[in-house]
């Protein structure tokens, strides 16, 4: 299967059209703030020692935590940390205001979660451990990177940043409890 980017490149060099995006919707965020918010996601992840996929949704300008979530896929296979966090947000605030928010998650979102975040129009997604890191921890993953979902969504205006506090999130996954 050929990617959209490769297809456009092969039909006349229109790559700029495929990857050009409107300006990001969020103001710049200092790395120290990203790290502080990621520590909140790590705290959420610690609530499930077997599957420490934790997430928080933050209004970056005020620093207010708008929603929280931790993996609950034992109850329902779609209840990944990001989805639980999105559901918490909708319960508390309704289905609006996504563009001004950033979701922090302990691991790179799977294609299901990243697609849900794209469809919601979230302003940004920041993650710690990569899909490769999750695999090294012995957790199976679908091998589609979050940036591949973003690249396939030319309408999406949000930012994507990986590797924030990666050493801490990698350790969270490597040290996880392997059996109930």
C-alpha positions as CSV (number, residue, x, y, z in Angstrom):
1,X,0.0,0.0,0.0
2,X,1.4,3.4,-0.9
3,X,1.1,6.3,1.5
4,X,-0.7,9.5,0.5
5,X,2.6,11.4,0.8
6,X,4.4,8.9,-1.5
7,X,1.5,9.0,-4.0
8,X,1.5,12.8,-4.1
9,X,5.3,12.9,-4.5
10,X,5.0,10.4,-7.4
11,X,2.5,12.6,-9.2
12,X,4.4,15.8,-9.6
13,X,6.0,16.7,-6.3
14,X,2.9,18.0,-4.5
15,X,4.3,16.9,-1.2
16,X,4.0,20.5,0.2
17,X,0.3,20.4,-0.3
18,X,0.0,17.1,1.5
19,X,2.0,18.1,4.6
20,X,1.3,21.8,4.8
21,X,-0.7,22.6,7.9
22,X,-2.4,25.7,9.2
23,X,-0.7,27.4,12.2
24,X,-0.9,25.5,15.4
25,X,-3.8,26.5,17.6
26,X,-1.8,26.6,20.9
27,X,0.7,29.2,22.2
28,X,4.2,27.9,22.9
29,X,4.5,25.8,26.0
30,X,7.8,25.7,28.0
31,X,9.4,22.2,28.4
32,X,9.2,22.6,32.2
33,X,5.4,22.9,31.9
34,X,5.2,19.8,29.6
35,X,7.2,17.9,32.2
36,X,5.0,19.0,35.1
37,X,1.9,17.9,33.2
38,X,3.5,14.6,32.1
39,X,4.2,13.9,35.8
40,X,0.4,14.1,36.4
41,X,-0.1,11.6,33.6
42,X,2.5,9.3,35.2
43,X,0.6,9.6,38.5
44,X,-2.6,8.5,36.7
45,X,-0.7,5.6,35.1
46,X,0.5,4.4,38.5
47,X,-3.2,3.7,39.3
48,X,-3.0,0.7,37.1
49,X,0.3,-1.1,37.9
50,X,-0.3,-3.7,35.2
51,X,-1.2,-1.4,32.3
52,X,0.1,2.1,33.3
53,X,-1.3,4.0,30.4
54,X,-2.3,7.3,32.1
55,X,-3.5,10.6,30.7
56,X,-4.5,14.1,31.7
57,X,-6.1,16.8,29.7
58,X,-4.9,20.3,30.5
59,X,-5.8,23.8,29.6
60,X,-2.2,24.9,29.1
61,X,-2.6,28.6,29.7
62,X,-4.2,28.2,33.1
63,X,-2.6,24.9,34.0
64,X,-6.0,23.6,35.0
65,X,-6.4,19.8,34.7
66,X,-9.7,19.3,32.8
67,X,-9.9,15.5,32.8
68,X,-8.0,12.4,33.9
69,X,-7.9,8.8,32.7
70,X,-6.1,5.5,33.2
71,X,-6.3,2.3,31.1
72,X,-9.3,0.1,32.0
73,X,-9.2,-2.3,29.1
74,X,-9.9,-5.2,31.5
75,X,-13.5,-3.8,31.7
76,X,-13.8,-2.8,28.0
77,X,-11.1,-3.2,25.3
78,X,-11.5,0.4,24.0
79,X,-10.9,2.0,27.5
80,X,-7.3,3.0,26.9
81,X,-6.1,5.9,29.1
82,X,-6.6,8.5,26.4
83,X,-10.2,7.4,25.7
84,X,-11.1,7.3,29.4
85,X,-9.6,10.8,29.7
86,X,-11.7,12.0,26.8
87,X,-14.8,10.5,28.3
88,X,-14.1,12.2,31.6
89,X,-13.7,15.5,29.8
90,X,-17.1,15.1,28.0
91,X,-18.8,14.1,31.3
92,X,-17.4,17.2,33.0
93,X,-17.4,19.8,30.2
94,X,-19.4,18.6,27.2
95,X,-18.2,17.9,23.7
96,X,-16.6,21.3,23.1
97,X,-13.5,23.3,23.6
98,X,-11.1,20.6,22.4
99,X,-8.8,22.9,20.4
100,X,-7.6,24.8,23.5
101,X,-6.5,21.6,25.3
102,X,-3.4,19.4,25.4
103,X,-3.6,15.7,26.3
104,X,-0.5,14.3,28.1
105,X,-0.2,10.5,28.0
106,X,2.5,8.1,29.3
107,X,2.8,6.4,26.0
108,X,2.4,7.1,22.3
109,X,-1.3,6.9,21.5
110,X,-2.3,3.8,19.5
111,X,-4.1,4.5,16.2
112,X,-7.5,4.2,17.8
113,X,-6.7,6.8,20.4
114,X,-4.8,9.1,18.1
115,X,-7.7,9.0,15.6
116,X,-10.2,9.8,18.4
117,X,-8.1,12.8,19.5
118,X,-7.8,14.0,15.9
119,X,-11.5,13.7,15.3
120,X,-12.1,15.7,18.5
121,X,-9.7,18.4,17.2
122,X,-7.6,18.4,20.4
123,X,-5.0,21.2,20.4
124,X,-2.1,19.0,21.2
125,X,-0.9,15.5,22.3
126,X,2.2,15.0,24.3
127,X,3.5,11.5,25.1
128,X,6.4,9.9,26.9
129,X,7.2,6.3,25.8
130,X,7.2,5.5,22.1
131,X,5.5,2.5,20.5
132,X,9.0,0.9,20.4
133,X,9.4,1.4,24.1
134,X,6.0,-0.1,24.9
135,X,7.1,-3.2,22.8
136,X,10.4,-3.4,24.7
137,X,8.3,-3.6,27.9
138,X,6.5,-6.7,26.5
139,X,3.2,-5.0,25.6
140,X,1.9,-5.7,22.1
141,X,1.1,-2.7,20.0
142,X,-0.3,-2.0,16.5
143,X,2.7,-0.7,14.6
144,X,1.1,2.6,13.4
145,X,2.8,5.7,14.8
146,X,0.8,8.6,16.1
147,X,2.5,10.9,13.5
148,X,1.2,8.6,10.7
149,X,-2.3,9.2,11.9
150,X,-1.6,13.0,12.0
151,X,0.0,12.9,8.6
152,X,-3.1,11.2,7.2
153,X,-5.3,13.9,8.6
154,X,-4.7,17.1,6.7
155,X,-7.5,18.8,8.4
156,X,-6.0,18.3,11.9
157,X,-4.3,21.5,13.3
158,X,-3.0,20.2,16.6
159,X,0.6,19.6,17.7
160,X,2.2,16.2,18.5
161,X,5.2,16.0,20.8
162,X,6.9,12.7,21.9
163,X,9.6,11.7,24.3
164,X,8.7,14.0,27.2
165,X,10.1,12.4,30.4
166,X,10.7,9.3,28.3
167,X,13.2,7.8,30.8
168,X,10.5,8.0,33.5
169,X,7.7,6.6,31.4
170,X,9.9,3.9,30.0
171,X,10.7,2.8,33.5
172,X,7.0,2.9,34.4
173,X,6.3,0.4,31.6
174,X,9.4,-1.8,32.2
175,X,8.7,-2.1,36.0
176,X,5.0,-2.8,35.6
177,X,3.4,-5.7,37.3
178,X,3.1,-8.5,34.7
179,X,0.5,-10.6,36.4
180,X,-2.7,-9.8,38.3
